[in-house]
Amino acid sequence: MSVPVYSVEMHDPTSKVRHLMKEHGFHHVPVVHEGVLVGLISASDLLHLHYGDFGVSGRYLDVFLDERYPIRELMSRDLVTLRNTDSITRAAELLSDSRLHALPVVGEGGRLKGLVTSTDLCRCVVLFAAEAEARRKAD
C-alpha cells in the first residue's frame, strides 16, 4: 500500500491533479472531502479530455483545465475499495478480476488510508519470490 497517499479535495483545481501526476509519476489521485474518499481520478481520465489548441504550455493548460473541467465532474464515483483490514490476496483478486489498476484503502467512516496499485502488487510478488529463493538456497 502506498502511504502517505497524496489526494485532492473536490474544490481543488484540476491542474493540481495534473501536477501531482507529473511530479510524482502517479497514475491515480484519490479525491476526498474532509478526509473521506469520494472519488478517484486516473491518468486515463485526463487523457480523454479535449485540450483544444493549447500546445504544451503548462501555464495555459492549467488555466484551461481549471476553468473547463472541475474535479467533481472528472472523478469516478463508483469505486471499488479495500478496507485497511483486507489481505494482500483480496487486493490481488480485485485487481486481477477487473480493469482496475488502483484500489483506494479506506478505514472507518470511509476515511482514506492509502492506495494499493498493481505496481504495489508486483513489488510484493518480487519480494516474496526473492524470499522464497533465499530460503531455497539456504536449505
N, C-alpha and C positions, 0 to 999 in steps of 0.2 A: 504494500500500500504506500502510495506517495503521501508523505506528510512533511512539513506543513503543506497544505493544499492552497494554492492561490485561487481566489474566486473573485467574482464581481457582484455588485448589487444590481437589481433591475434598473435603477435610475442612473447607473454609471453610463458614461459614453461608450458606444460600441468600439471606438478606437482603443479603449483600454484593453478590450479583449484581443484586438489585433496586436497590440504592443506586448501583452503577456505571452502570446503565442510566438511572436518573433524573438523576443529577448530570451525566453526560457526553452524554446523548442517544444512547447506544448502543442497538443492536437485537440485538447478538450479543456474547457474552462467552466466550472460549475457556477451557477447563478444562485445567489442566496438573498433572502430578505430577513434581516436581523438574525443572521446565522443559520436560518432554516433553509434547506435546499428547496428551490422552486423550479429549477431548470438547468439545462446544460447547453453550451454552445460548442460545436465542433468546428474544426478547420474546414470540413466539408460544407458546413452551413455558410461560412464566409465565401467559399469558392463559388457557390451557386448564385451569388449576388451579381447584379449588373452594375459595373463600375463606370460605365459611360466612357468619356474621353479624358480621364484624369491621369493617364500615364502612370508613371512610377513615383511621382512626387508624394511623399508620405504626408506632408502637411495638408495638402489639398484632399488627399484620400481620406484622412481622418475627419476633416470637416464634413465631407460628403457622407461618410458612414454615419457620423453622429447625427446629422440632420435627417437622413433618409431612412435609416434602419435602426430603430430603437431595440435595445437588447430584449425587451419583453416580447417583441414581435419575431425575433430571430430564434430565440431559445426553444429547445424541445422541452415540453412539459410532461409528457408521458414517459417517465423514466423507470428503468429497471435499476434497482439499487441493492446494495448489500447492507446488512446490519453489521455493526462493529464486532458482533459475536459470531458471524458466519465464518466458515472454514475456507481455506485455500481451494479445496475441492469444489465447494459451492461456486466460488468465483470462476474457476476454470469451466465448470459446467455451463454457467450463464454466458460466458464469453465465447465458448466453442459452439453453443447451440443457437447463436444468433448473429446478426450483423453488427453487434456492438463491439466496440474496442475500448470502452471505458465504463466503469461502474462506480458511481459515487457511493461512498460508505457513509451511512448515517447512524447516529446514535439516538438516544431518547429524544422524542419530540421532533424527529426529522432533522436534527442539527447535523450539519456537515462535519465529518471527522476526517475524511481522506478520499482518495481516488485510487481505484485499482485499474490498471490498464493491461492490455495484452502484453505490453513490454515488461511490466512487472512480473507477469506470469512466466515469460520467457527467462527472465533473470532467475526466478525461483527454480525453474527446471535445470538451468545451468548449475546453480548452487547444489541442488540435490544430486545431480549427476556427478559433479566433482567430489562430493562427499562419499557417494557410493563407490566411485573409482578409488578414492583414497583408502576406504575400508577394505576393498578387494585386494589392493596392493599390500596392505598391512597383514592380511591373513596368509 
